[in-house]
Amino acid sequence: MSAGELKIDDYELVNSIATGNYSQIWEVVDTATSEHLVMKLLLPDALAQSSQLGILKHEAKVAKSLEHPNLIKFHKLVSSKESAYIIMEYFRGASLNAQIFSDTAGLQQRFRKLFESICLALSYMHDRGWVHRDIKPDNILMNKGSELRLIDFSLSSKHATGLSKLFAGKKTIQGTRTYIAP
């Protein structure tokens, strides 16, 4: 990223949506097409860690293998010495967590559609052998028209089947602590 501009490669950074420990989420504009998209950008410290770059690449692999109306759409992964990021569709909808606190009554009216959409998205993922492993209100986006997108596939894993179940060994527990099943 150059000092005077908020631009990375062919993307103009418009609005910082969220910042985590290892990445930032940006609304970006593709300068070639003027399309609004979302960029998940690794922070410089995380870029230096091969484990964080591996997690970003894994998330891109999972997202690329899935195409469903209730899952965020993957566009591309870019990884270089200067930056690493995923480009995804820009879905104009607030997280379920934000809506719980700001519009509880409206959310209750749309609950049936919300529940159905989440079930369809998870069923699709499971049919393709993937388990999301981080279902929480922050990872569910929903707009006023009751359209929904499930996001963040960084912890997703393949469902063990057959012999792999026998030899899988112990798995590390991952996810958001307050939302992990007991």
Helices and strands as residue ranges (DSSP letters): E 7-8, E 11-19, E 23-30, E 36-42, H 44-47, H 50-64, E 74-79, E 84-89, E 94-95, H 96-102, H 104-109, H 111-127, E 130-131, G 137-139, E 140-142, E 148-150, E 157-158, H 163-167, G 177-179
